[in-house]
């Protein structure tokens, strides 16, 4: 069964990302603040993660992994979820708060917010003003991203009895299901989306910070909320942003632990399902579509679209290579 997969020997090479335990040693064992240079470096890391989160197809979780802070970010996210629980149960919420690596979290958050607010208007204009070019670029990114979950599968996991067939069935099911869902007629896209939809989308999109290789911006793009969200950031729409932040908070509290459980106990099947989702979602990024999302034949601008597709795939390919190259490095404080 897949439930015991995380106990298998690592073997001679990297075995893919295994989630850190909730109270993993080293989560925040050094309460000393970093140096000024370390703080600036964490702001820069946050800026890079924020940049990734504005680009559909590039995962902020992957950037966090490449820059060496992924385990500490995830551990802090888990510990943050313990604070409300301690407050409700009248436990020692201060002790839960002390487990959070604030010396890392706050500079990274500052860098992320600064970059997102700086680039939101540019990205929104690109998506709405250049639909063919933006879809072609992002389609290349997602196409290259399909391979990323497969790279995280542990050696030998698919060789166990019945696992290969289960993996193939899961991949096909999720790919076909996502293709069908993204083929449904889309809303007109005019006007501001309902806040309940923003709330739900944010609660799912935030999970991209947990899963390297999965883009939260891409999810927003598929459900038609990427441009509205970028516009809300650029225009300081606080009602929209407040709803989005509340949804993200709920997503962290509810989904982070679920996703970590799935990756720990159903590691292979979860990764294969992610790859299927990525493949099936390419339907939503076909560059030539009419107003309701119906696919059209390629236009005369197909050479430009093809070039952008290749560029997008190359960008993600470089990021994926960096992820594999540096994922074994110790986190840098």
Secondary structure, 3 states (H helix, E strand, C coil): CHHHHHHCCCCCCCCCCCCCCCCCCCCCCCCCCCCHHHHHHHHHHHHHHHHHHCCCCCCHHHHHHHCCCHHHHHHHHHHHHHHHHHHHCCCCHHHHHHCCCHHHHHHHHHHHHHHHHHHHHHHHHHHHHCHHHHHHHHHHHHHHHHHHHHHCCCCCHHHCCCHHHHHHHHHHHHHHHHHHHHHCCCCCCCCCCCHHHHHHHHHHHHHHHCCCCCCHHHHHHHCCCHHHHHHHHHCCCHHHHHHHHHHHHHHHHHHHHHHHHHHHHCHHHHHHHHHHHHHHHHHHHCCCECCCCCECCCCCCHHHHHHHHHHHHHHHHHHHHHHHHHCCCCCCC
